[in-house]
Amino acid sequence: MRLLLKILAAPAMLLLTLAVAFCTFLLSVAGFLSWILSVLVAVGAAMLFFSHQPMGGIAFLVIAFLISPYGLPALAAWVVGKLDGLKFSLRDFIMG
C-alpha cells in the first residue's frame, strides 16, 4: 500500500516542481513590473496631494503599497514558498 502511495505521489511532486519553477520565474518578472508601477502610482499620489485632493492621494498610496514588492507580490512569494515546502515533503515521503 505504501509503495502505491509513493508511485502516486511521484507525478504530484513533478507537477509541483514545475509549478514552483514557473511561479518563481513569474514572481521575478512581476516583482520588477510591480516596482515600476508602484513608483508611478506613488508619483500620482503625490500629485493628488499637491492638487488638494488628499483622499485620492491616500487611496493611491494604499494601491501603490499593495502593488509594491511588499504587498501582494510578497503574499504570492509566501504561497510559492509553501508550495516548495510541500514539494520537499513529498520528496521526503517518496525517498524515505
RAUR-V621804 format. One record per backbone hydrogen bond with DSSP energy under -0.5 kcal/mol. NH is the residue of the N-H (numbers start at 1). CO is the residue of the C=O. If there is no record, write none. Layout:
<<NH CO> <NH CO>>
This chain:
<<5 1> <6 2> <7 3> <8 4> <9 5> <10 6> <11 7> <12 8> <13 9> <14 10> <15 11> <16 12> <17 13> <18 14> <19 15> <20 16> <21 17> <22 18> <23 19> <24 20> <25 21> <26 22> <27 23> <28 24> <29 25> <30 26> <31 27> <32 28> <33 29> <34 30> <35 31> <36 32> <37 33> <38 34> <39 35> <40 36> <41 37> <42 38> <43 39> <44 40> <45 41> <46 42> <47 43> <48 44> <49 45> <50 46> <51 47> <52 49> <53 48> <57 53> <58 54> <59 55> <60 56> <61 57> <62 58> <63 59> <64 60> <65 61> <66 62> <67 63> <68 64> <68 65> <71 68> <72 66> <73 68> <75 71> <76 72> <77 73> <78 74> <79 75> <80 76> <81 77> <82 78> <83 79> <84 80> <85 81> <86 82> <87 83> <88 84> <89 85> <90 86> <91 87> <92 88> <93 89> <94 90> <95 91> <96 92>>
